[in-house]
Amino acid sequence: MGIRHQIKKTIVKNPRHLAHSNPPDITKNGKTKTMDFTTFVRKPFVVDAVEITPENIEEVAKYVGDVREKEDGTRYILVDERLVPNVPRVYTGYFMTKMGNNIRCYSRKIFREQFTEHNELVQPWLDFIEAENHQTDTGEYGRVATP
């Protein structure tokens, strides 16, 4: 059994992931409307990341803002929101990610909740998603077109 089949089998095993949920009728201006919702799974994406340390804070600041120092001597980066819109300050222990030209910064807690280090266990899932993204000449999804 190939990994693709194993992943599909795992997803199908749990029917609540495939179930359509319909909210109650929505009334607007006296008219009743029903919306049909479909459950989707967010696709993973790959980033390069670096943990911010006292040794690399100056280098990281070149990408995201200016190094500042609190009264107690704690160094941090005051982030330029035009460069990184999701966080105003970056401290040692935060992570900076890069995907193409997009730079983002995350606290350690948020980074660990949203990212996992790439390894051999993650690669089959990435391969599966990549294959699902390819459309064949016949318009079918879910298969990689063969030459």
Chimera marker file (.cmm) of the C-alpha trace (Angstrom):
<marker_set name="trace">
<marker id="1" x="0.000" y="0.000" z="0.000" r="1" g="1" b="0" radius="0.5"/>
<marker id="2" x="1.538" y="3.314" z="-1.068" r="1" g="1" b="0" radius="0.5"/>
<marker id="3" x="1.784" y="6.341" z="1.241" r="1" g="1" b="0" radius="0.5"/>
<marker id="4" x="-0.778" y="8.208" z="-0.861" r="1" g="1" b="0" radius="0.5"/>
<marker id="5" x="-3.317" y="5.425" z="-0.298" r="1" g="1" b="0" radius="0.5"/>
<marker id="6" x="-2.457" y="5.301" z="3.419" r="1" g="1" b="0" radius="0.5"/>
<marker id="7" x="-3.007" y="9.034" z="3.804" r="1" g="1" b="0" radius="0.5"/>
<marker id="8" x="-6.325" y="8.940" z="1.925" r="1" g="1" b="0" radius="0.5"/>
<marker id="9" x="-7.416" y="5.935" z="3.980" r="1" g="1" b="0" radius="0.5"/>
<marker id="10" x="-6.555" y="7.771" z="7.215" r="1" g="1" b="0" radius="0.5"/>
<marker id="11" x="-8.510" y="10.830" z="6.147" r="1" g="1" b="0" radius="0.5"/>
<marker id="12" x="-11.543" y="8.779" z="5.073" r="1" g="1" b="0" radius="0.5"/>
<marker id="13" x="-11.510" y="6.792" z="8.336" r="1" g="1" b="0" radius="0.5"/>
<marker id="14" x="-12.644" y="9.854" z="10.243" r="1" g="1" b="0" radius="0.5"/>
<marker id="15" x="-15.914" y="10.888" z="8.569" r="1" g="1" b="0" radius="0.5"/>
<marker id="16" x="-16.293" y="14.113" z="10.553" r="1" g="1" b="0" radius="0.5"/>
<marker id="17" x="-13.466" y="15.544" z="8.427" r="1" g="1" b="0" radius="0.5"/>
<marker id="18" x="-15.527" y="14.873" z="5.317" r="1" g="1" b="0" radius="0.5"/>
<marker id="19" x="-18.939" y="15.834" z="6.643" r="1" g="1" b="0" radius="0.5"/>
<marker id="20" x="-20.740" y="18.844" z="5.281" r="1" g="1" b="0" radius="0.5"/>
<marker id="21" x="-22.147" y="21.013" z="8.003" r="1" g="1" b="0" radius="0.5"/>
<marker id="22" x="-25.027" y="23.299" z="7.288" r="1" g="1" b="0" radius="0.5"/>
<marker id="23" x="-25.634" y="26.188" z="9.663" r="1" g="1" b="0" radius="0.5"/>
<marker id="24" x="-29.150" y="27.198" z="10.580" r="1" g="1" b="0" radius="0.5"/>
<marker id="25" x="-31.003" y="29.285" z="8.037" r="1" g="1" b="0" radius="0.5"/>
<marker id="26" x="-29.796" y="32.869" z="7.969" r="1" g="1" b="0" radius="0.5"/>
<marker id="27" x="-32.392" y="35.598" z="7.758" r="1" g="1" b="0" radius="0.5"/>
<marker id="28" x="-31.519" y="38.943" z="6.236" r="1" g="1" b="0" radius="0.5"/>
<marker id="29" x="-34.063" y="41.597" z="5.358" r="1" g="1" b="0" radius="0.5"/>
<marker id="30" x="-36.858" y="39.083" z="5.876" r="1" g="1" b="0" radius="0.5"/>
<marker id="31" x="-35.387" y="36.588" z="3.385" r="1" g="1" b="0" radius="0.5"/>
<marker id="32" x="-34.192" y="33.184" z="4.517" r="1" g="1" b="0" radius="0.5"/>
<marker id="33" x="-31.014" y="31.819" z="3.002" r="1" g="1" b="0" radius="0.5"/>
<marker id="34" x="-29.170" y="28.595" z="3.683" r="1" g="1" b="0" radius="0.5"/>
<marker id="35" x="-25.460" y="28.274" z="3.082" r="1" g="1" b="0" radius="0.5"/>
<marker id="36" x="-23.789" y="24.942" z="2.498" r="1" g="1" b="0" radius="0.5"/>
<marker id="37" x="-20.386" y="24.697" z="4.136" r="1" g="1" b="0" radius="0.5"/>
<marker id="38" x="-17.745" y="22.187" z="3.118" r="1" g="1" b="0" radius="0.5"/>
<marker id="39" x="-14.921" y="21.197" z="5.454" r="1" g="1" b="0" radius="0.5"/>
<marker id="40" x="-11.417" y="21.875" z="4.140" r="1" g="1" b="0" radius="0.5"/>
<marker id="41" x="-7.951" y="21.112" z="5.473" r="1" g="1" b="0" radius="0.5"/>
<marker id="42" x="-5.377" y="23.883" z="5.262" r="1" g="1" b="0" radius="0.5"/>
<marker id="43" x="-2.473" y="22.851" z="3.075" r="1" g="1" b="0" radius="0.5"/>
<marker id="44" x="0.979" y="22.974" z="4.596" r="1" g="1" b="0" radius="0.5"/>
<marker id="45" x="3.712" y="25.150" z="3.212" r="1" g="1" b="0" radius="0.5"/>
<marker id="46" x="7.447" y="25.109" z="3.750" r="1" g="1" b="0" radius="0.5"/>
<marker id="47" x="9.461" y="27.970" z="5.249" r="1" g="1" b="0" radius="0.5"/>
<marker id="48" x="13.065" y="28.506" z="6.245" r="1" g="1" b="0" radius="0.5"/>
<marker id="49" x="13.401" y="29.673" z="9.848" r="1" g="1" b="0" radius="0.5"/>
<marker id="50" x="16.010" y="30.919" z="12.263" r="1" g="1" b="0" radius="0.5"/>
<marker id="51" x="15.724" y="31.330" z="16.016" r="1" g="1" b="0" radius="0.5"/>
<marker id="52" x="16.746" y="34.793" z="17.162" r="1" g="1" b="0" radius="0.5"/>
<marker id="53" x="19.649" y="34.725" z="19.590" r="1" g="1" b="0" radius="0.5"/>
<marker id="54" x="21.889" y="37.369" z="21.180" r="1" g="1" b="0" radius="0.5"/>
<marker id="55" x="24.515" y="36.373" z="18.605" r="1" g="1" b="0" radius="0.5"/>
<marker id="56" x="22.334" y="36.892" z="15.495" r="1" g="1" b="0" radius="0.5"/>
<marker id="57" x="19.938" y="39.659" z="16.581" r="1" g="1" b="0" radius="0.5"/>
<marker id="58" x="21.884" y="42.321" z="14.642" r="1" g="1" b="0" radius="0.5"/>
<marker id="59" x="21.805" y="40.232" z="11.461" r="1" g="1" b="0" radius="0.5"/>
<marker id="60" x="18.078" y="39.470" z="11.813" r="1" g="1" b="0" radius="0.5"/>
<marker id="61" x="17.385" y="43.180" z="12.390" r="1" g="1" b="0" radius="0.5"/>
<marker id="62" x="18.710" y="43.914" z="8.882" r="1" g="1" b="0" radius="0.5"/>
<marker id="63" x="15.623" y="42.084" z="7.544" r="1" g="1" b="0" radius="0.5"/>
<marker id="64" x="12.933" y="43.305" z="9.934" r="1" g="1" b="0" radius="0.5"/>
<marker id="65" x="13.756" y="46.529" z="11.801" r="1" g="1" b="0" radius="0.5"/>
<marker id="66" x="16.144" y="48.161" z="14.288" r="1" g="1" b="0" radius="0.5"/>
<marker id="67" x="17.808" y="46.790" z="17.425" r="1" g="1" b="0" radius="0.5"/>
<marker id="68" x="16.774" y="48.657" z="20.559" r="1" g="1" b="0" radius="0.5"/>
<marker id="69" x="17.520" y="48.187" z="24.223" r="1" g="1" b="0" radius="0.5"/>
<marker id="70" x="15.177" y="48.368" z="27.216" r="1" g="1" b="0" radius="0.5"/>
<marker id="71" x="16.223" y="50.139" z="30.426" r="1" g="1" b="0" radius="0.5"/>
<marker id="72" x="17.097" y="46.758" z="31.939" r="1" g="1" b="0" radius="0.5"/>
<marker id="73" x="19.512" y="46.031" z="29.063" r="1" g="1" b="0" radius="0.5"/>
<marker id="74" x="17.255" y="43.562" z="27.216" r="1" g="1" b="0" radius="0.5"/>
<marker id="75" x="17.851" y="43.866" z="23.492" r="1" g="1" b="0" radius="0.5"/>
<marker id="76" x="14.959" y="43.547" z="21.062" r="1" g="1" b="0" radius="0.5"/>
<marker id="77" x="14.101" y="44.464" z="17.487" r="1" g="1" b="0" radius="0.5"/>
<marker id="78" x="11.598" y="47.234" z="16.893" r="1" g="1" b="0" radius="0.5"/>
<marker id="79" x="9.936" y="45.802" z="13.788" r="1" g="1" b="0" radius="0.5"/>
<marker id="80" x="9.178" y="47.910" z="10.718" r="1" g="1" b="0" radius="0.5"/>
<marker id="81" x="5.519" y="47.040" z="10.059" r="1" g="1" b="0" radius="0.5"/>
<marker id="82" x="6.014" y="47.600" z="6.329" r="1" g="1" b="0" radius="0.5"/>
<marker id="83" x="8.515" y="44.727" z="6.343" r="1" g="1" b="0" radius="0.5"/>
<marker id="84" x="6.831" y="42.411" z="8.865" r="1" g="1" b="0" radius="0.5"/>
<marker id="85" x="3.204" y="43.308" z="9.566" r="1" g="1" b="0" radius="0.5"/>
<marker id="86" x="2.362" y="40.583" z="12.080" r="1" g="1" b="0" radius="0.5"/>
<marker id="87" x="4.431" y="41.559" z="15.166" r="1" g="1" b="0" radius="0.5"/>
<marker id="88" x="5.662" y="44.918" z="16.559" r="1" g="1" b="0" radius="0.5"/>
<marker id="89" x="8.726" y="43.699" z="18.529" r="1" g="1" b="0" radius="0.5"/>
<marker id="90" x="10.969" y="40.675" z="18.303" r="1" g="1" b="0" radius="0.5"/>
<marker id="91" x="12.948" y="39.284" z="21.223" r="1" g="1" b="0" radius="0.5"/>
<marker id="92" x="15.593" y="36.617" z="21.711" r="1" g="1" b="0" radius="0.5"/>
<marker id="93" x="13.833" y="33.255" z="21.413" r="1" g="1" b="0" radius="0.5"/>
<marker id="94" x="11.490" y="34.414" z="18.654" r="1" g="1" b="0" radius="0.5"/>
<marker id="95" x="11.723" y="32.937" z="15.173" r="1" g="1" b="0" radius="0.5"/>
<marker id="96" x="12.048" y="34.652" z="11.816" r="1" g="1" b="0" radius="0.5"/>
<marker id="97" x="10.683" y="32.738" z="8.822" r="1" g="1" b="0" radius="0.5"/>
<marker id="98" x="11.307" y="33.261" z="5.151" r="1" g="1" b="0" radius="0.5"/>
<marker id="99" x="9.248" y="31.951" z="2.243" r="1" g="1" b="0" radius="0.5"/>
<marker id="100" x="10.394" y="33.498" z="-1.007" r="1" g="1" b="0" radius="0.5"/>
<marker id="101" x="10.462" y="37.236" z="-0.301" r="1" g="1" b="0" radius="0.5"/>
<marker id="102" x="7.981" y="36.999" z="2.584" r="1" g="1" b="0" radius="0.5"/>
<marker id="103" x="9.465" y="37.474" z="6.045" r="1" g="1" b="0" radius="0.5"/>
<marker id="104" x="7.463" y="36.881" z="9.225" r="1" g="1" b="0" radius="0.5"/>
<marker id="105" x="8.356" y="36.690" z="12.909" r="1" g="1" b="0" radius="0.5"/>
<marker id="106" x="6.731" y="34.570" z="15.604" r="1" g="1" b="0" radius="0.5"/>
<marker id="107" x="7.067" y="34.131" z="19.343" r="1" g="1" b="0" radius="0.5"/>
<marker id="108" x="8.466" y="30.737" z="20.317" r="1" g="1" b="0" radius="0.5"/>
<marker id="109" x="5.005" y="29.582" z="21.497" r="1" g="1" b="0" radius="0.5"/>
<marker id="110" x="3.192" y="30.540" z="18.285" r="1" g="1" b="0" radius="0.5"/>
<marker id="111" x="6.018" y="29.217" z="16.106" r="1" g="1" b="0" radius="0.5"/>
<marker id="112" x="5.965" y="25.819" z="17.834" r="1" g="1" b="0" radius="0.5"/>
<marker id="113" x="2.157" y="25.651" z="17.528" r="1" g="1" b="0" radius="0.5"/>
<marker id="114" x="2.213" y="26.403" z="13.796" r="1" g="1" b="0" radius="0.5"/>
<marker id="115" x="5.425" y="24.808" z="12.528" r="1" g="1" b="0" radius="0.5"/>
<marker id="116" x="7.277" y="21.540" z="12.858" r="1" g="1" b="0" radius="0.5"/>
<marker id="117" x="10.789" y="20.863" z="11.685" r="1" g="1" b="0" radius="0.5"/>
<marker id="118" x="10.964" y="19.177" z="8.281" r="1" g="1" b="0" radius="0.5"/>
<marker id="119" x="11.894" y="15.499" z="8.539" r="1" g="1" b="0" radius="0.5"/>
<marker id="120" x="11.296" y="12.181" z="6.815" r="1" g="1" b="0" radius="0.5"/>
<marker id="121" x="7.888" y="11.817" z="8.496" r="1" g="1" b="0" radius="0.5"/>
<marker id="122" x="6.620" y="15.118" z="7.043" r="1" g="1" b="0" radius="0.5"/>
<marker id="123" x="7.867" y="14.584" z="3.483" r="1" g="1" b="0" radius="0.5"/>
<marker id="124" x="5.185" y="12.051" z="2.409" r="1" g="1" b="0" radius="0.5"/>
<marker id="125" x="2.444" y="14.514" z="3.415" r="1" g="1" b="0" radius="0.5"/>
<marker id="126" x="4.144" y="17.296" z="1.423" r="1" g="1" b="0" radius="0.5"/>
<marker id="127" x="4.497" y="14.962" z="-1.576" r="1" g="1" b="0" radius="0.5"/>
<marker id="128" x="0.812" y="14.044" z="-1.307" r="1" g="1" b="0" radius="0.5"/>
<marker id="129" x="-0.296" y="17.693" z="-1.203" r="1" g="1" b="0" radius="0.5"/>
<marker id="130" x="1.972" y="18.586" z="-4.118" r="1" g="1" b="0" radius="0.5"/>
<marker id="131" x="0.489" y="15.745" z="-6.169" r="1" g="1" b="0" radius="0.5"/>
<marker id="132" x="-3.026" y="16.926" z="-5.289" r="1" g="1" b="0" radius="0.5"/>
<marker id="133" x="-2.128" y="20.405" z="-6.557" r="1" g="1" b="0" radius="0.5"/>
<marker id="134" x="-1.168" y="19.221" z="-10.039" r="1" g="1" b="0" radius="0.5"/>
<marker id="135" x="-3.928" y="19.255" z="-12.613" r="1" g="1" b="0" radius="0.5"/>
<marker id="136" x="-3.755" y="16.867" z="-15.548" r="1" g="1" b="0" radius="0.5"/>
<marker id="137" x="-4.623" y="17.788" z="-19.115" r="1" g="1" b="0" radius="0.5"/>
<marker id="138" x="-8.053" y="16.171" z="-18.630" r="1" g="1" b="0" radius="0.5"/>
<marker id="139" x="-8.890" y="18.522" z="-15.789" r="1" g="1" b="0" radius="0.5"/>
<marker id="140" x="-8.694" y="15.816" z="-13.132" r="1" g="1" b="0" radius="0.5"/>
<marker id="141" x="-7.247" y="16.705" z="-9.774" r="1" g="1" b="0" radius="0.5"/>
<marker id="142" x="-5.405" y="14.308" z="-7.530" r="1" g="1" b="0" radius="0.5"/>
<marker id="143" x="-2.988" y="12.836" z="-10.035" r="1" g="1" b="0" radius="0.5"/>
<marker id="144" x="0.299" y="14.067" z="-11.339" r="1" g="1" b="0" radius="0.5"/>
<marker id="145" x="0.257" y="14.392" z="-15.115" r="1" g="1" b="0" radius="0.5"/>
<marker id="146" x="2.551" y="11.907" z="-16.813" r="1" g="1" b="0" radius="0.5"/>
<marker id="147" x="4.635" y="12.955" z="-19.820" r="1" g="1" b="0" radius="0.5"/>
<link id1="1" id2="2" r="1" g="1" b="0" radius="0.2"/>
<link id1="2" id2="3" r="1" g="1" b="0" radius="0.2"/>
<link id1="3" id2="4" r="1" g="1" b="0" radius="0.2"/>
<link id1="4" id2="5" r="1" g="1" b="0" radius="0.2"/>
<link id1="5" id2="6" r="1" g="1" b="0" radius="0.2"/>
<link id1="6" id2="7" r="1" g="1" b="0" radius="0.2"/>
<link id1="7" id2="8" r="1" g="1" b="0" radius="0.2"/>
<link id1="8" id2="9" r="1" g="1" b="0" radius="0.2"/>
<link id1="9" id2="10" r="1" g="1" b="0" radius="0.2"/>
<link id1="10" id2="11" r="1" g="1" b="0" radius="0.2"/>
<link id1="11" id2="12" r="1" g="1" b="0" radius="0.2"/>
<link id1="12" id2="13" r="1" g="1" b="0" radius="0.2"/>
<link id1="13" id2="14" r="1" g="1" b="0" radius="0.2"/>
<link id1="14" id2="15" r="1" g="1" b="0" radius="0.2"/>
<link id1="15" id2="16" r="1" g="1" b="0" radius="0.2"/>
<link id1="16" id2="17" r="1" g="1" b="0" radius="0.2"/>
<link id1="17" id2="18" r="1" g="1" b="0" radius="0.2"/>
<link id1="18" id2="19" r="1" g="1" b="0" radius="0.2"/>
<link id1="19" id2="20" r="1" g="1" b="0" radius="0.2"/>
<link id1="20" id2="21" r="1" g="1" b="0" radius="0.2"/>
<link id1="21" id2="22" r="1" g="1" b="0" radius="0.2"/>
<link id1="22" id2="23" r="1" g="1" b="0" radius="0.2"/>
<link id1="23" id2="24" r="1" g="1" b="0" radius="0.2"/>
<link id1="24" id2="25" r="1" g="1" b="0" radius="0.2"/>
<link id1="25" id2="26" r="1" g="1" b="0" radius="0.2"/>
<link id1="26" id2="27" r="1" g="1" b="0" radius="0.2"/>
<link id1="27" id2="28" r="1" g="1" b="0" radius="0.2"/>
<link id1="28" id2="29" r="1" g="1" b="0" radius="0.2"/>
<link id1="29" id2="30" r="1" g="1" b="0" radius="0.2"/>
<link id1="30" id2="31" r="1" g="1" b="0" radius="0.2"/>
<link id1="31" id2="32" r="1" g="1" b="0" radius="0.2"/>
<link id1="32" id2="33" r="1" g="1" b="0" radius="0.2"/>
<link id1="33" id2="34" r="1" g="1" b="0" radius="0.2"/>
<link id1="34" id2="35" r="1" g="1" b="0" radius="0.2"/>
<link id1="35" id2="36" r="1" g="1" b="0" radius="0.2"/>
<link id1="36" id2="37" r="1" g="1" b="0" radius="0.2"/>
<link id1="37" id2="38" r="1" g="1" b="0" radius="0.2"/>
<link id1="38" id2="39" r="1" g="1" b="0" radius="0.2"/>
<link id1="39" id2="40" r="1" g="1" b="0" radius="0.2"/>
<link id1="40" id2="41" r="1" g="1" b="0" radius="0.2"/>
<link id1="41" id2="42" r="1" g="1" b="0" radius="0.2"/>
<link id1="42" id2="43" r="1" g="1" b="0" radius="0.2"/>
<link id1="43" id2="44" r="1" g="1" b="0" radius="0.2"/>
<link id1="44" id2="45" r="1" g="1" b="0" radius="0.2"/>
<link id1="45" id2="46" r="1" g="1" b="0" radius="0.2"/>
<link id1="46" id2="47" r="1" g="1" b="0" radius="0.2"/>
<link id1="47" id2="48" r="1" g="1" b="0" radius="0.2"/>
<link id1="48" id2="49" r="1" g="1" b="0" radius="0.2"/>
<link id1="49" id2="50" r="1" g="1" b="0" radius="0.2"/>
<link id1="50" id2="51" r="1" g="1" b="0" radius="0.2"/>
<link id1="51" id2="52" r="1" g="1" b="0" radius="0.2"/>
<link id1="52" id2="53" r="1" g="1" b="0" radius="0.2"/>
<link id1="53" id2="54" r="1" g="1" b="0" radius="0.2"/>
<link id1="54" id2="55" r="1" g="1" b="0" radius="0.2"/>
<link id1="55" id2="56" r="1" g="1" b="0" radius="0.2"/>
<link id1="56" id2="57" r="1" g="1" b="0" radius="0.2"/>
<link id1="57" id2="58" r="1" g="1" b="0" radius="0.2"/>
<link id1="58" id2="59" r="1" g="1" b="0" radius="0.2"/>
<link id1="59" id2="60" r="1" g="1" b="0" radius="0.2"/>
<link id1="60" id2="61" r="1" g="1" b="0" radius="0.2"/>
<link id1="61" id2="62" r="1" g="1" b="0" radius="0.2"/>
<link id1="62" id2="63" r="1" g="1" b="0" radius="0.2"/>
<link id1="63" id2="64" r="1" g="1" b="0" radius="0.2"/>
<link id1="64" id2="65" r="1" g="1" b="0" radius="0.2"/>
<link id1="65" id2="66" r="1" g="1" b="0" radius="0.2"/>
<link id1="66" id2="67" r="1" g="1" b="0" radius="0.2"/>
<link id1="67" id2="68" r="1" g="1" b="0" radius="0.2"/>
<link id1="68" id2="69" r="1" g="1" b="0" radius="0.2"/>
<link id1="69" id2="70" r="1" g="1" b="0" radius="0.2"/>
<link id1="70" id2="71" r="1" g="1" b="0" radius="0.2"/>
<link id1="71" id2="72" r="1" g="1" b="0" radius="0.2"/>
<link id1="72" id2="73" r="1" g="1" b="0" radius="0.2"/>
<link id1="73" id2="74" r="1" g="1" b="0" radius="0.2"/>
<link id1="74" id2="75" r="1" g="1" b="0" radius="0.2"/>
<link id1="75" id2="76" r="1" g="1" b="0" radius="0.2"/>
<link id1="76" id2="77" r="1" g="1" b="0" radius="0.2"/>
<link id1="77" id2="78" r="1" g="1" b="0" radius="0.2"/>
<link id1="78" id2="79" r="1" g="1" b="0" radius="0.2"/>
<link id1="79" id2="80" r="1" g="1" b="0" radius="0.2"/>
<link id1="80" id2="81" r="1" g="1" b="0" radius="0.2"/>
<link id1="81" id2="82" r="1" g="1" b="0" radius="0.2"/>
<link id1="82" id2="83" r="1" g="1" b="0" radius="0.2"/>
<link id1="83" id2="84" r="1" g="1" b="0" radius="0.2"/>
<link id1="84" id2="85" r="1" g="1" b="0" radius="0.2"/>
<link id1="85" id2="86" r="1" g="1" b="0" radius="0.2"/>
<link id1="86" id2="87" r="1" g="1" b="0" radius="0.2"/>
<link id1="87" id2="88" r="1" g="1" b="0" radius="0.2"/>
<link id1="88" id2="89" r="1" g="1" b="0" radius="0.2"/>
<link id1="89" id2="90" r="1" g="1" b="0" radius="0.2"/>
<link id1="90" id2="91" r="1" g="1" b="0" radius="0.2"/>
<link id1="91" id2="92" r="1" g="1" b="0" radius="0.2"/>
<link id1="92" id2="93" r="1" g="1" b="0" radius="0.2"/>
<link id1="93" id2="94" r="1" g="1" b="0" radius="0.2"/>
<link id1="94" id2="95" r="1" g="1" b="0" radius="0.2"/>
<link id1="95" id2="96" r="1" g="1" b="0" radius="0.2"/>
<link id1="96" id2="97" r="1" g="1" b="0" radius="0.2"/>
<link id1="97" id2="98" r="1" g="1" b="0" radius="0.2"/>
<link id1="98" id2="99" r="1" g="1" b="0" radius="0.2"/>
<link id1="99" id2="100" r="1" g="1" b="0" radius="0.2"/>
<link id1="100" id2="101" r="1" g="1" b="0" radius="0.2"/>
<link id1="101" id2="102" r="1" g="1" b="0" radius="0.2"/>
<link id1="102" id2="103" r="1" g="1" b="0" radius="0.2"/>
<link id1="103" id2="104" r="1" g="1" b="0" radius="0.2"/>
<link id1="104" id2="105" r="1" g="1" b="0" radius="0.2"/>
<link id1="105" id2="106" r="1" g="1" b="0" radius="0.2"/>
<link id1="106" id2="107" r="1" g="1" b="0" radius="0.2"/>
<link id1="107" id2="108" r="1" g="1" b="0" radius="0.2"/>
<link id1="108" id2="109" r="1" g="1" b="0" radius="0.2"/>
<link id1="109" id2="110" r="1" g="1" b="0" radius="0.2"/>
<link id1="110" id2="111" r="1" g="1" b="0" radius="0.2"/>
<link id1="111" id2="112" r="1" g="1" b="0" radius="0.2"/>
<link id1="112" id2="113" r="1" g="1" b="0" radius="0.2"/>
<link id1="113" id2="114" r="1" g="1" b="0" radius="0.2"/>
<link id1="114" id2="115" r="1" g="1" b="0" radius="0.2"/>
<link id1="115" id2="116" r="1" g="1" b="0" radius="0.2"/>
<link id1="116" id2="117" r="1" g="1" b="0" radius="0.2"/>
<link id1="117" id2="118" r="1" g="1" b="0" radius="0.2"/>
<link id1="118" id2="119" r="1" g="1" b="0" radius="0.2"/>
<link id1="119" id2="120" r="1" g="1" b="0" radius="0.2"/>
<link id1="120" id2="121" r="1" g="1" b="0" radius="0.2"/>
<link id1="121" id2="122" r="1" g="1" b="0" radius="0.2"/>
<link id1="122" id2="123" r="1" g="1" b="0" radius="0.2"/>
<link id1="123" id2="124" r="1" g="1" b="0" radius="0.2"/>
<link id1="124" id2="125" r="1" g="1" b="0" radius="0.2"/>
<link id1="125" id2="126" r="1" g="1" b="0" radius="0.2"/>
<link id1="126" id2="127" r="1" g="1" b="0" radius="0.2"/>
<link id1="127" id2="128" r="1" g="1" b="0" radius="0.2"/>
<link id1="128" id2="129" r="1" g="1" b="0" radius="0.2"/>
<link id1="129" id2="130" r="1" g="1" b="0" radius="0.2"/>
<link id1="130" id2="131" r="1" g="1" b="0" radius="0.2"/>
<link id1="131" id2="132" r="1" g="1" b="0" radius="0.2"/>
<link id1="132" id2="133" r="1" g="1" b="0" radius="0.2"/>
<link id1="133" id2="134" r="1" g="1" b="0" radius="0.2"/>
<link id1="134" id2="135" r="1" g="1" b="0" radius="0.2"/>
<link id1="135" id2="136" r="1" g="1" b="0" radius="0.2"/>
<link id1="136" id2="137" r="1" g="1" b="0" radius="0.2"/>
<link id1="137" id2="138" r="1" g="1" b="0" radius="0.2"/>
<link id1="138" id2="139" r="1" g="1" b="0" radius="0.2"/>
<link id1="139" id2="140" r="1" g="1" b="0" radius="0.2"/>
<link id1="140" id2="141" r="1" g="1" b="0" radius="0.2"/>
<link id1="141" id2="142" r="1" g="1" b="0" radius="0.2"/>
<link id1="142" id2="143" r="1" g="1" b="0" radius="0.2"/>
<link id1="143" id2="144" r="1" g="1" b="0" radius="0.2"/>
<link id1="144" id2="145" r="1" g="1" b="0" radius="0.2"/>
<link id1="145" id2="146" r="1" g="1" b="0" radius="0.2"/>
<link id1="146" id2="147" r="1" g="1" b="0" radius="0.2"/>
</marker_set>
